[in-house]
Amino acid sequence: MIPFDLFYYRPDTVDEALQAYGDLVRQHRHPAFYAGGTEILTRSRVQDVHIDAVIDLKAIPSLRIHRDDGQTLQLGAALRLTEVADLNLWPLLTATADRIADYTARRQITLGGNLLSVLPYREAVLPFLLMDSAKVELATQHGLQTRRFADVWDTALNLNPGEFLVSLRVDSQEARNLTFRSHKMTRLDWIDYPLVTIALAQPASGRVRAAFSGWNSYPFHSSTVDQILSDVSRSPQARAADAVSNMPMPAVSDIHGSAEYRQFVTQYTLSDMLTELEES
């Protein structure tokens, strides 16, 4: 139960959603876009979110798109994580998304909702951090705009007020031809917040790329770490140790594990993943 009143809108098109947002702002209300709604519900119960109107995006067809035309793979932001996994259009994304939360939660969490989460993990972003071809389609007050993923991602997906994520795109051949590994490590149980989630990808060029979640307060990719992991003249164990020593920020200590324990788990997981990747 949400302990305050909300205005609810369910537009059928992108234009209607943008219009509703603008109208509500002009009425001095505080609207939020949503699709899965899991975080809005959870945060509203503890009064950690300050909104008085929601704009439900699930009925907009372009946010539910899933298409691979052989050149571009496009996934709508309102696809649920279970749908992303069942479609399996991009195996690396499937492997990563399929370990987020538990099955019941994944039936509600959307792809866009995970990428825009206030939680630090946002594991579904990892495959997109590894793809030079990754792009986002945004609904803005100036119409639909397509931008490079790298241009809108810093430590989060940076959208202006009144904008929302419509879909994500990657090069179809690049996505399907990756050799990859994706591992989520927890402290106690299969279903838990991660100590660290690691996605490794190796395109045809042979250069290993890595993205991490849980190490710090936001997911990240580091070209320095890529360079270290790609040096096949050294053992996987040596590369993993060097990568952990050259992370762009220190590991976090929290209730799930200390920084030292997180470093240890990341190092041995990276070593195992590199061995698996090279033997595949």
C-alpha positions as CSV (number, residue, x, y, z in Angstrom):
1,M,0.0,0.0,0.0
2,I,1.2,3.5,-0.9
3,P,0.5,5.9,2.0
4,F,-0.4,8.9,-0.1
5,D,-2.6,9.8,-3.0
6,L,-1.3,9.5,-6.6
7,F,-2.6,10.7,-9.9
8,Y,-2.3,7.8,-12.4
9,Y,-1.9,8.2,-16.2
10,R,-1.5,5.5,-18.8
11,P,-0.7,7.0,-22.2
12,D,-0.8,5.0,-25.4
13,T,2.0,6.9,-27.3
14,V,5.3,8.6,-26.6
15,D,3.8,11.9,-27.4
16,E,0.9,11.4,-25.0
17,A,3.4,10.5,-22.2
18,L,5.5,13.6,-22.9
19,Q,2.3,15.8,-23.0
20,A,1.1,14.3,-19.7
21,Y,4.5,15.0,-18.0
22,G,4.5,18.6,-19.2
23,D,0.9,19.2,-18.1
24,L,1.6,17.8,-14.7
25,V,4.6,20.0,-14.2
26,R,2.6,23.1,-15.2
27,Q,0.1,22.1,-12.5
28,H,3.0,22.1,-10.0
29,R,2.9,18.4,-9.5
30,H,5.8,16.0,-9.3
31,P,5.4,13.2,-11.8
32,A,7.5,10.2,-12.4
33,F,7.6,7.8,-15.4
34,Y,7.4,4.1,-14.6
35,A,6.9,0.7,-16.1
36,G,7.6,-2.1,-13.7
37,G,7.1,0.1,-10.6
38,T,9.0,-2.1,-8.2
39,E,11.2,0.7,-6.8
40,I,8.4,3.3,-6.7
41,L,6.3,0.9,-4.6
42,T,9.1,-0.1,-2.3
43,R,10.4,3.5,-1.8
44,S,6.9,4.9,-1.4
45,R,6.1,2.6,1.5
46,V,8.9,4.1,3.5
47,Q,8.3,7.6,2.1
48,D,11.6,7.7,0.3
49,V,10.2,9.1,-2.9
50,H,8.4,12.4,-3.3
51,I,5.9,12.2,-6.2
52,D,2.2,12.8,-6.6
53,A,1.6,11.5,-10.1
54,V,2.8,8.5,-12.1
55,I,2.9,8.0,-15.9
56,D,2.7,4.3,-16.7
57,L,4.6,3.6,-19.9
58,K,3.8,-0.1,-20.4
59,A,1.1,0.5,-23.0
60,I,3.4,2.3,-25.4
61,P,4.3,-0.2,-28.2
62,S,7.8,1.2,-28.9
63,L,8.8,0.5,-25.3
64,R,7.9,-3.2,-25.7
65,I,9.7,-3.8,-29.0
66,H,12.1,-6.7,-29.5
67,R,13.5,-7.0,-32.9
68,D,16.6,-8.3,-34.6
69,D,16.8,-7.5,-38.3
70,G,20.2,-9.0,-38.8
71,Q,21.9,-5.7,-38.5
72,T,20.5,-4.1,-35.3
73,L,19.2,-5.7,-32.2
74,Q,16.6,-3.4,-30.5
75,L,15.0,-4.0,-27.1
76,G,12.3,-1.9,-25.6
77,A,12.8,-0.4,-22.1
78,A,9.6,-1.8,-20.8
79,L,10.4,-5.4,-21.5
80,R,10.5,-7.3,-18.2
81,L,13.8,-9.1,-17.3
82,T,12.1,-12.5,-17.6
83,E,11.0,-11.5,-21.2
84,V,14.5,-10.5,-22.0
85,A,15.8,-13.9,-20.8
86,D,13.0,-15.9,-22.6
87,L,13.6,-14.1,-25.9
88,N,17.4,-14.7,-25.6
89,L,18.1,-12.4,-28.5
90,W,21.5,-11.5,-26.9
91,P,23.0,-14.3,-24.8
92,L,25.3,-12.1,-22.8
93,L,22.4,-9.9,-21.7
94,T,20.3,-13.0,-21.0
95,A,23.0,-14.5,-18.8
96,T,23.5,-11.3,-16.9
97,A,19.8,-10.3,-16.5
98,D,18.8,-13.9,-15.4
99,R,20.8,-13.5,-12.1
100,I,19.2,-10.2,-11.1
101,A,17.0,-10.5,-7.9
102,D,14.7,-13.5,-7.9
103,Y,12.3,-14.8,-10.5
104,T,9.2,-13.2,-9.0
105,A,11.0,-9.8,-9.0
106,R,12.3,-10.2,-12.5
107,R,8.7,-10.7,-13.7
108,Q,8.1,-7.1,-12.7
109,I,11.5,-5.4,-13.1
110,T,11.9,-3.9,-16.6
111,L,15.1,-3.5,-18.6
112,G,14.9,0.3,-18.4
113,G,13.9,0.2,-14.7
114,N,17.0,-1.8,-13.9
115,L,19.3,0.6,-15.8
116,L,17.7,3.6,-14.1
117,S,17.5,2.1,-10.6
118,V,18.6,4.0,-7.5
119,L,20.3,0.8,-6.3
120,P,24.0,0.7,-7.0
121,Y,24.0,-2.6,-8.8
122,R,22.0,-2.1,-12.1
123,E,23.6,-5.3,-13.5
124,A,21.7,-5.2,-16.8
125,V,23.9,-2.2,-17.8
126,L,27.1,-4.4,-17.9
127,P,26.6,-5.8,-21.5
128,F,25.9,-2.3,-22.9
129,L,29.1,-1.0,-21.3
130,L,31.1,-3.5,-23.3
131,M,29.6,-2.7,-26.7
132,D,30.9,0.2,-28.8
133,S,27.8,0.0,-30.9
134,A,25.4,0.4,-28.0
135,K,22.9,3.2,-28.4
136,V,19.8,4.5,-26.6
137,E,16.6,5.9,-28.0
138,L,15.2,8.6,-25.8
139,A,11.9,10.4,-25.7
140,T,12.6,14.1,-25.1
141,Q,10.6,17.4,-25.3
142,H,12.3,17.8,-28.7
143,G,11.1,14.4,-30.0
144,L,12.8,11.0,-30.2
145,Q,16.6,11.1,-30.2
146,T,19.2,8.4,-30.6
147,R,22.4,8.8,-28.8
148,R,25.5,6.6,-28.1
149,F,25.2,4.8,-24.9
150,A,28.7,6.0,-23.8
151,D,27.5,9.6,-24.3
152,V,24.6,9.3,-21.8
153,W,26.3,7.0,-19.3
154,D,28.7,8.3,-16.6
155,T,28.0,6.7,-13.3
156,A,24.4,6.5,-14.2
157,L,22.1,6.9,-17.2
158,N,21.9,10.7,-17.4
159,L,18.5,11.8,-18.5
160,N,17.0,15.3,-18.3
161,P,13.7,15.9,-16.4
162,G,10.9,15.0,-18.6
163,E,12.9,12.5,-20.7
164,F,12.5,8.7,-20.7
165,L,14.2,5.7,-22.1
166,V,12.4,4.1,-25.1
167,S,14.7,1.4,-26.3
168,L,18.3,0.2,-26.5
169,R,20.2,-0.9,-29.6
170,V,23.4,-2.8,-30.4
171,D,25.0,-4.2,-33.5
172,S,23.3,-7.6,-34.0
173,Q,26.4,-9.4,-35.4
174,E,28.7,-8.0,-32.7
175,A,26.3,-9.0,-30.0
176,R,25.9,-12.6,-31.2
177,N,29.5,-13.3,-32.1
178,L,30.9,-12.4,-28.7
179,T,32.6,-15.0,-26.6
180,F,31.5,-14.1,-23.1
181,R,31.2,-15.1,-19.4
182,S,28.9,-13.5,-16.8
183,H,29.2,-14.3,-13.1
184,K,27.4,-13.0,-10.0
185,M,29.1,-13.7,-6.7
186,T,27.1,-13.4,-3.5
187,R,28.2,-14.0,0.1
188,L,25.6,-16.5,1.3
189,D,22.8,-17.4,-1.1
190,W,22.2,-17.8,-4.8
191,I,19.6,-15.1,-4.6
192,D,21.1,-12.0,-2.8
193,Y,22.6,-8.7,-3.6
194,P,25.9,-9.2,-5.3
195,L,29.4,-8.9,-3.8
196,V,30.4,-8.4,-7.4
197,T,28.9,-9.2,-10.8
198,I,31.4,-9.4,-13.7
199,A,30.7,-9.5,-17.4
200,L,33.6,-10.5,-19.7
201,A,33.3,-10.2,-23.5
202,Q,35.8,-11.1,-26.2
203,P,35.0,-9.9,-29.7
204,A,36.6,-11.2,-32.9
205,S,39.5,-8.7,-32.3
206,G,40.5,-10.8,-29.4
207,R,40.7,-8.0,-26.8
208,V,39.0,-8.9,-23.5
209,R,36.6,-6.3,-22.1
210,A,35.2,-6.4,-18.6
211,A,32.4,-4.6,-16.7
212,F,31.8,-4.7,-13.0
213,S,28.8,-4.2,-10.7
214,G,28.9,-4.3,-6.9
215,W,32.6,-3.3,-6.6
216,N,31.6,0.3,-5.9
217,S,28.5,2.5,-5.9
218,Y,27.9,2.2,-9.7
219,P,28.6,-0.2,-12.5
220,F,31.7,0.6,-14.6
221,H,34.0,-0.4,-17.4
222,S,37.7,0.4,-17.4
223,S,40.0,0.4,-20.5
224,T,43.0,0.0,-18.2
225,V,41.6,-3.2,-16.8
226,D,40.8,-4.4,-20.3
227,Q,44.4,-3.9,-21.3
228,I,45.6,-5.9,-18.4
229,L,43.2,-8.7,-18.9
230,S,44.0,-8.9,-22.6
231,D,47.7,-9.6,-22.1
232,V,47.7,-13.3,-22.9
233,S,51.4,-13.6,-22.3
234,R,50.6,-13.7,-18.6
235,S,48.6,-16.3,-16.6
236,P,44.9,-15.7,-15.8
237,Q,45.9,-15.5,-12.1
238,A,48.5,-12.8,-12.7
239,R,46.2,-10.8,-14.9
240,A,43.3,-11.0,-12.4
241,A,45.5,-9.9,-9.5
242,D,46.9,-7.0,-11.5
243,A,43.4,-6.0,-12.6
244,V,42.1,-5.8,-9.0
245,S,45.1,-3.7,-8.1
246,N,44.3,-1.2,-10.9
247,M,40.6,-0.7,-10.5
248,P,39.6,2.9,-11.1
249,M,38.1,3.3,-7.7
250,P,38.5,1.4,-4.3
251,A,36.2,-1.4,-3.4
252,V,33.3,-0.6,-1.1
253,S,32.7,-2.1,2.3
254,D,29.1,-2.7,3.2
255,I,26.9,-5.2,5.0
256,H,27.5,-7.8,2.3
257,G,31.3,-7.8,2.6
258,S,34.4,-5.8,3.4
259,A,36.5,-4.2,0.7
260,E,39.2,-6.8,1.3
261,Y,36.8,-9.7,0.9
262,R,35.3,-8.1,-2.2
263,Q,38.8,-7.8,-3.7
264,F,39.5,-11.4,-2.9
265,V,36.2,-12.6,-4.5
266,T,36.8,-10.4,-7.6
267,Q,40.3,-11.7,-8.1
268,Y,39.6,-15.4,-8.0
269,T,36.3,-15.0,-10.0
270,L,38.2,-13.0,-12.7
271,S,40.9,-15.7,-12.8
272,D,38.3,-18.5,-13.3
273,M,36.4,-16.5,-15.9
274,L,39.6,-15.8,-17.9
275,T,40.5,-19.5,-17.9
276,E,36.9,-20.4,-19.0
277,L,37.0,-17.7,-21.7
278,E,40.3,-18.9,-23.2
279,E,39.3,-22.6,-23.1
280,S,35.9,-22.0,-24.8
